[in-house]
Amino acid sequence: MQGIVRIAKDGKQMRQAGLLVERMKKGDAAPDKHFNPYLHEAMEYGNILFTGSEWAEKNAAVFDDADKPLLIEIGCYMGKNVLEFANHNSGWNVLGIDITYKRVVKTARKIKNLNIKNAKILISDARAAIAEIPDGTLAGVCVFFPDPWPKKKQLKNRLLQGPFLELLARKLKPDGFFWFKTDSEDYFANVRLTLENQGWAESAPDALPDHLEPLPYTTVFEALFTGKNLPIYRRVFLPPRKS
Ligand SMILES: C[S@@+](CC[C@H](N)C(=O)[O-])C[C@H]1O[C@@H](n2cnc3c(N)ncnc32)[C@H](O)[C@@H]1O
């Protein structure tokens, strides 16, 4: 276990994202090899930064008011949008999910310094975290610029594939939404086709989710691509009607 400090984005190591944080929260010593300052700083955010097993146990109870609608941003990077969502939508709970110590710690640091009560951060593979949510309870999920894995032999690593999209449909409320943005035309086309086959509906290209404060919530990667005049593919998708 000692070597698991940098988290790769695929395979076994990603599934173990957060294991060291979890062990240290339970009182284990930090690994002395590969010292990672973010791993140590993670211990300062007990009530802000959660691990997969804490999420599995507590779910929405990680928030002060568990009854608020829950918005999840998968792959939230350093937390820019988690902070924006939480600040502009005080009637919501916002959970950011990412898999690297540095990104979740930097997000937790901002949440703490700005004293934001309705935002939390989770270190976990999003697939495991979403699976823990009770069916039909998630108000919204955002996936902005997921790693595109453009090479043919890497396609299996893409986060947004049929089974995961089906899982999202099951977890979303009937009036919930899935907001997707990417610079990859191919990734967008594949996700859109899969969702269409699963019975999802989609909004107009530039529409924003109905229930949130209507702001663009521009992401760090989005700014990079638009700065180079590259096209962005985006849609708000609505889950299939449950019979
Ligand atoms: C290309 S970056 C995009 C960051 C941000 N959404 C933006 O648009 O600026 C993709 C992010 O997804 C995270 N990520 C990749 N696979 C993930 C997974 N299975 N679960 C959660 N986060 C993941 C990465 O660590 C990274 O922060």
The ligand as an ORCA input file, in Angstrom:
! r2SCAN-3c Opt
* xyz 0 1
  C      -9.732     16.852    -17.749
  S     -10.007     17.167    -16.062
  C     -11.392     18.318    -16.106
  C     -11.470     19.117    -14.832
  C     -12.693     20.064    -14.714
  N     -13.951     19.322    -14.750
  C     -12.695     21.142    -15.753
  O     -13.523     21.062    -16.676
  O     -11.896     22.066    -15.649
  C     -10.804     15.643    -15.548
  C     -10.900     15.502    -14.022
  O     -11.608     14.286    -13.736
  C     -10.946     13.597    -12.667
  N     -11.310     12.177    -12.793
  C     -10.887     11.296    -13.729
  N     -11.468     10.097    -13.549
  C     -12.288     10.220    -12.470
  C     -13.152      9.308    -11.782
  N     -13.295      8.038    -12.167
  N     -13.826      9.761    -10.702
  C     -13.700     11.050    -10.305
  N     -12.901     11.950    -10.912
  C     -12.205     11.533    -11.984
  C      -9.478     13.921    -12.903
  O      -8.695     13.716    -11.751
  C      -9.563     15.392    -13.327
  O      -9.538     16.271    -12.221
*
